[in-house]
Amino acid sequence: MVTAAADTLEGAVRPAPALSTGTIDIALLGLGRVGSAVARAVLDTPSSGSARLRITGALIRYPERRRDVRLPASCLLTDAAEIFARRPRVVVEVLGGIEPARTLVRQALESGIPVVTANKSLVAAHGDELRRIAARSGAPFLCEATVIAGVPFLGTLSRRPRAAAVTCIRGIVNGTSNYLLTQMTATRTLAAALAEAARLGLSEPDPRNDVLGVDAAEKLSVLLQHLGWGRVAPHALDVRGIDGVQASDIDAARDLGGVIKPVILAERSVDAVTAFVGPAFVPLTDRLASVDGSENALALRNGYGELFYSGPGAGPQATAATVLDDVFEAATADGGRLESRSDAPRLSAIEPGAPVTAWFVRLTAAEKLPPAADIADLLGSFGIWLQRSSSLPATRQDACGFLTLPVERARLDSAIGALTAAARCHASVYRALEG
Ligand code: HSE
């Protein structure tokens, strides 16, 4: 039930037993989908425990907009100065985008006010700067909800440099695109699945950011910073969208023992990084292959094995829960310990290189494909060798799929160009994760 008080709204959440935090006044910067979910979570949670949250103000852009959480008019403010004048103990930034979020977060941190944010665009673009300001002022800056919103792991890695000494990152970090590809079948189009994802509150306000890989690229960029690899702008990564994936590509991948998943990949050597964001062939034997729907997962290889985190990656409720846990941490934490640390040396500049990798290729022809042996011969003349190909049933010679052995993209592109010209066919090409 939503309740309203005169100037502030109160609800209570159950903190970890040892914490005694009294009332934590929070200012919400933004009252959109995530901001409203945070406000609802504050208001709806039954009163228990010693720590109480109180919303002292919510910064909004459009006072006339209808919202699905009811805050008293005195809480809804369009002027950020008024928000800060109410002296919140923690600022929660859920505006999304870069400005005015960056300016307001800087202002809060410079004044020593802890900040919790769920804004991956902001952290991807300015995380380093904001962490520096936080370290100087001693104000915690927490962003657990920016990557796999419902699964707390960034904070743990911050405190554990040996676990965080990661050399390979593989994951599915965009719930919407994973949901779309899981839902896509011959009869269910991307557009229909996208409408459902929006209804479930999974997709971004501009769903192109999900479909075109922008959201996943921002999350990879946040991870690279957080793990201490260094800073790489999302647009500097090799990013591909899932918009070109056909249901028939998914079927063909299954014929070869895999699925198409929207992945992020990054690998580091001593001084270089290879990174990729986009749809890829994932063998069914890989743990990522069974991460379906809006679930997310992250596999981090470190010196002693592979850590595997999985759980809800999107949705207002999961995000709000993580944000509120961050609020408690921020209100009680020592800011210094929140700086990302890893035993791995920080790379001074990251220039994602072109990796040598296996590829999944699906060929379709308007009429008939050449015999499989001819296709293999042509690819072989470019130095490309097949590890597996789908058998071509007699009745269906207009399509085939194959997996190559590792080869660089440029060489594959030349071979595919020659093949599609000679055989008058179309090729869909996906990076393939190693089995
Ligand atoms: N649109 C994002 C996703 C929301 O689908 O993963 C969570 O960051």
Residues whose N, C-alpha, C, O or C-beta is under 5 A from the ligand:
A	BS01	HSE	T146 V173 N174 G175 T176 L202 S203 E204 D210 G313 A314
